[in-house]
Every structure is written in structure tokens, then in C-alpha cells.
Amino acid sequence: MSLSRKSKFALRTLPLLVATLLAPAIANAFTPFVVRDIQVNGIQRVDPGTVFSFLPVKVGEQFSEEQASEAIQRLYSTGFFSDVQLDTTDNVLVVSVVERPTIASVTFNGMREFDAKGITQSLSQVGFGEGRVFDRAMLERAEFELKQQYLSKGKYGVEVTPIITPLPRNRVGVSFDVFEGDLAKIKEINIVGNEAFSTSRLLSQMELTTSGVMTWYTGTNKYSREKLEGDVERIRSYYLDRGYLEFNSEPPQVSISPDRQDIFVTLTVHEGDPYEISDVKLAGDLLGLDAEILPLVQVKAGETFSAEKTNASAKAITDYLGSLGYAFANVNPHPVLDRENHTADLSFYIDPGRRAYVRRIQIGGNTRTRDEVIRREMRQNEAAWYDSNSIAFSRDRIDRLGYFNEVDVNTAPVAGSPDQVDLNVDVKEKPTGLINLGVGYGSTDKVILSAGISQDNIFGSGNSLSLQLNTSKTNRAAVISHTNPYWTKDGISKTTSLYYRRTTPYESDYSYGDYQVTAYGAGLNFGIPISEYDRIFMGVNLEHNKIGRFSRQYTPLAYQEFVEEFGSGTNAAIFNLGWSKDTRDSALAPTRGGYTRLSADFSTLDLRYYMLSAQQQYYLPLGRAFTLAFNGMADYGKSYGGRAFPIIKTVYGGGIGSVRGYEGASLGPRDTLTGDYLGGSRRVAGNVQLYLPFPGATRDRTLRWFVFTDAGRVDNADGSCWTGRNNEIEDPCGWKYSAGVGLSWQSPLGPLQLSYGRAMNAKAGDEKQAFQFQIGTAF
């Protein structure tokens, strides 16, 4: 490395040294004289005025030997010229130069790891780019910088070859031929100096790993300098959270095999001893809020020091003061160590600053979305006291709109007004129009094809418009809908929809029935927010249903009886009312919180029935990587007005979503003529599921293993239960239990769920299905 730097220095300084040595000889060729004129020869792109500005003499002034030396040195130092000569003819100073070529273009061949635009900007920061003077030293520096970019990505086998192409008008084109090579993979990670915690425990805190079963997908075995630095900080945090206040680590030692394929990482740690908290104090200006602030402190005397709890306490105090209007509150935890007894006095120094109110809320970055769409999500008002809780709610609500890639909310002091702040809301819009084509496959519905077009933020109004199509072996649907999330200023949403659905029988080893139920209708639904997490919804659907492919021999008897009572075509007005509450931390891979939904459908006209539904989910975190999930749901339907419950409105159970290990939709009554699954008017199901981290999948938190146990049943509210042809099904309406293991993943094609379940109490006629899976979404 030192030889390379010396070579570069010599290349840069050689022209100046030559100019210094030759200048006296050149100057001796003439005696001092008064310059009558100055001529410049050899310039092509450089303006003559630039040359004149670097000369230490002007026309009419005397020109000496010292000025000749200075002139040559100045012109060389510009970097514009590879050669400079001075001559005199009849008191005329003649300056002859040879310009260095300029870089006309910079291109890259074979580069796939980086974006060419980003690398070009990076090289321009080291002085190499289009329009710059071409310099061999700068070329070497650019080549070195490009290699460093690849080394930071773990590609140690990269080869960079610059190619210089002369162009007219003293220009050159520079092309870098890049052979990226393979990523160097981590062969070993060694930790030295750890005694309190095992190496395996510390390695589990790191994102980087050695090669494993899933590293082909996660990429955690590919070396990255930034990731390694992050892992060192994670280990540091792990020790600090357990009281090791004097922990420190040496810079990681990274070596590479001769073939540049394997990386060896060594981390050296110095643990020290754990410290116990001897006392916890509050200091500073407490504003008389001691009683309110003290419960926010999570650390207690007698406990082992925890940096996580300490920082969480400081944040809780800061947030509390922020909710009272103290926008610039500062809380500084300071432990004082007693090294002899390994204890620490912990003091929280509180400086609330001045109470402030929000002068103005400024929206930025929205080129398409109207300001009012963002402002109506704000829970912090202008000319009101600053409230950090309201600001946090506002930021989350804007983010949940789904219109923006980034949402940044920050405060800025108002100059000259120490008690005022401006709230800046900066967003980065993302495309909200979407055309999607999808394919999925399920063990019950078989191939699922879907297509749709949607615009979530049409004309920047915040309204959404969509058309969705879906088809599978048993179901087909088309839905067009429009949603106005702020139909009123209070946040009441309105959704109007038109839909078409067609249903055919599920396959069964015991059935041969054939029919087709076609439904089309229109809906009008409203959502009323009653809190940040709760929403009441209500609406009505007008629907027409028709049974086709009707025959006395192949249509299930239950459907024949329905046609005899209601006719092949029916009309219904279905009113719905419900309430939902969602406190989950994620809709994709929740680890804490819950989801509750209660709803009721009430149908009039030809179909007279009601259906009550309830669902409850709860997620309980067990440590850092495990989550215990509970799910329960129930449906209860009953007819009124002396009519039977309509068979076309029954609910089904079995398979993914209810009781795994049994074939989809197989629970409940079976038709006495054809043996088809009929579903029922009553359903109960419950699931307990323990999510475990997938080995090596630290990059994707949605990829998880789980073990489960399910229970459920489907029957009719009136107690009837048909047991198929010749009563061949022993107990179709009884409780069914199962247990097994599975895998869930939010894949690029949609949610993927695999499960292997064992039916625990299957009886004669039950249709079991151990392996079940579903990929893609359907509606």
C-alpha cells in the first residue's frame, strides 16, 4: 500500500520537479525585458484568459528569470497541461502548452452488482468523471475506489481493467471492464475472550453466519463490512443489557483464503464484570412531576444493569414530556461505577426545555397526492401545544395509507420564537396504480388464477378504485369496488361494489353431485372509526342467486329441496353490522397484539336468515424469536319466518384456515343423495400455534416454522346432521382434532402456507389430508 501511494505521489509531483529544475535554464536564455505582447500556442479547450490569469506578468511589465520559473510552475500546477515551454521573440513572450486530454465518457462493462449512475457519482467525488482532465494518477485512484466498492460487498475476486480510447479534439473515453467474480463466503467466525456467554450464544446475536441450509436464500453467509460492524454493535448491546458496563471489543480481524473464496472472521472481546444497580435517582428540572415520571423508570435498585431498560426508560420520560408540549426535552442516563463492589448509581438527568406549540404544519414531497389527504390524517393541530403522542399517531396513520414509500415527520424551531416549532411532514410517493396477474395453487381449490387493476390514490384524492378477477376449480369471482376513506370529515369511509361469484361442488371420494350457484349483486358499506384501533362497519348488499346445472339425478338432494322451496332464482337484501379492533404489530408476521372482529348479517326478501360471526386472534411473544398465537372463530346462522336455512349460505370447515389434517371443506353434513359436502349453519374452530424462527432466515421475518394443534366442528343450528349416502359417514358433525408442523412465508407470489397435520380422532368416512398447502391469494 505504501509503495502504491509513493508511486502516485511521484506521478503528481514529477512535472513540478522537472519544471523547477528546468526553469532556471529556460530563464537563462533571455535577459529581463519589458513584455510587448504575450502569445499562447497549443490551447484547444482551455480559454486563453485562463493561461493569462496564471502568468505573473502582464503586457508592459518587466519579465525576469524568477517570473519565468514561477510561470512554468503555476501552469503545471493547474493540471491542465502535460508540457509547458516559454520562449521570447522580439520582446514577445510566447507560451507553448500541450493540453492534457479530457474525459468525454465513463462507461462500465460487466457490472451487475451496482447501478452505473451511483458508481459514476462515487468516482466523481474522488475527482474522476466526465469533463474532468484525464490524469493517470486519478485513473488509478478511480480503479482503486471501484474495487473498494466491490470489496465492501464481499466480492474479493473482482478484477477491474480500464480501457482508454483516444477521441477527436484531445478527448478520451474511459471504459472499465469489470469481472465481478463470486461472493466470498464466511467459512469461520471465531470469538475470543468470551467467558460469561458461550460462543454459540453470541453467534446467535449476529446477522452474519457461516454457510447453512438456508443461506442460499438469506445470503447471511456473504461477507459485508457494514453488516459485520452492525454485528459487533449487537454483541456490545447484548453485554450492556446484562450489566457488563466495561465491555469493549477490538476491531474485527478479517482474512481471506488464497483463492479469495472463503472469509475468516475473528472477534476479540473483553467482557469485564457485570454491575448491579445500587440506586436510581431523578435529577434536573422535574417540573414537579416526580410522581408521574418515577413509574416510567423500568430499572430498579438491586437489579443487574440493563442498557435496554435504561434507554427505554429515558425514551419513556422523553415521550411523556413531549406529550405535555416539551418538544426539546432531553433525558440523559448517567451511571457512576463503583469498580470495587461492581455496583452503579444510575441517575437520569432531565432537562425539559421550554414548552412549545406547533405554529405550522408543512407538507412536502407530495407531487400527486393532495395536501388534504395527508392533513386529515394528522392528530396534531396547528396553534396547539406540541404533543409527541399525537405526532406519532399522525405519522403511523399517514404511513398506513399505503401511498408513500417514506414518511418523515420532524420538528424545526421557529427562528426568534423559542416556544414555537414547525412540523414538517415529508413524504416520498410510490406508484399506487397496480396491474397484477397471479397464479396460486391450493390442495383444495387446485390452480387459482387471478388478475386485477387497481388505483389506490386515484387523481391524488385518496380514493381507491379496483377491478379484481379470480378463478379456481370450485370458485370464480369478479369484483369492482370504489372506496372513499373520508366520505365525511370525521373519517367515515364508504365503499360501493359490484360483484359476481360462481360456486361448484368440492370434490369428495364419496360424492358425484353436480350443480352451479351463481350470485351477482351490489353492495354499499360504511366504516366508522371510534378510536385509533377500533372501527364499526355497516352496510347492505343486494344479491341475486341462481342454481344452474340442475338435475334430479346428480344435483344434491339438499339443493333440490332448496329449489322446491325457494325456486332456482332468489333475491336477498343482506344487511351487515360489525366491529373490529386491530392492535397487531404487523399484518404480515405479527409477534404481539391482537385482532378482534364481530359481525352480523341479516337477510330479507326471499332468503330470510341471520348469521352471527366472531373471531379473536392473540399473539404472545416468548423471548426474542418465539411467538405463541391463539385463534378462535365461531359462526351461528339461523332462519326465521318459517323457512329453512338456505343451503347456499352455509359455512365450511376443514383444511388450512380451520382444522388442518382434514380435507378442505370436508367437515359437517354430507348430502344423502350424492355425498357432497354441504357445510352447515354453525361452525366453531380454534387454533394454537407456536412460531419458531427458520434457521438462517434472519433476513426475512415472514419465513417461520410453526407447530400447531387445531380443533373444530361444523353442524346445523337445528341439530340436523346428514351422514351421506347410506349413512356411510360415521360422525361428520362431531368435534375434529389435529396437530402437526408447518411453514409460513410471505412469498413474492403471495402468502405461502405449508402444513403437515395428523387427524387425531378421525372416524369412518372422514376424509383426511395430511399435507396441505396454499400459495397466492383469492377472494
Secondary structure, DSSP 4 states (H G I P E B T S, - for coil): -HHHHHHHHHHHHHHHHHHHHHHHHHHTTS--EE--EEEEES-SSS-HHHHHHH-S--TTSEE-HHHHHHHHHHHHHTSSEEEEEEEEETTEEEEEEEEPPEEEEEEEES--SS-HHHHHHHHHTTT-STTSBP-HHHHHHHHHHHHHHHHHTT-TT-EEEEEEEEETTTEEEEEEEEE--PPPEEEEEEEES--SS-HHHHHTT-S-----SSHHHH-TTB--HHHHHHHHHHHHHHHHTTT-TT-EEPPPEEEE-TTS-EEEEEEEEE-----EEEEEEEEE--TT-HHHHGGG----TTSBP-HHHHHHHHHHHHHHHHHTT-TT-EEEEEEEEETTTTEEEEEEEEE-----EEEEEEEES-SSS-HHHHHTT--SPTTSB--HHHHHHHHHHHHHTS-EEEEEEEEEEETTEEEEEEEEEEEEE---EEEEEEEEEETTTEEEEEEEEEETTGGGSS-EEEEEEEE-SSEEEEEEEEEETTSSTT--EEEEEEEEEEE-PPP-TT-----EEEEEEEEEEEEEE-SSSEEEEEEEEEEEEEEES--TTTS-HHHHHHHHHH-SEEEEEEEEEEEEEE--S-SSS--SEEEEEEEEEEEEET--EEEEEEEEEEEEEETTTEEEEEEEEEEEEEE-TT-PPPGGG-B---STTS-TEE-TT-SS-B-TTT--B--BSEEEEEEEEEEEEPTT-TT-TT-EEEEEEEEEEEE-TTS---B-GGG--S-TTS-EEEEEEEEEEEETTEEEEEEEEEESS--TT--EESEEEEES---
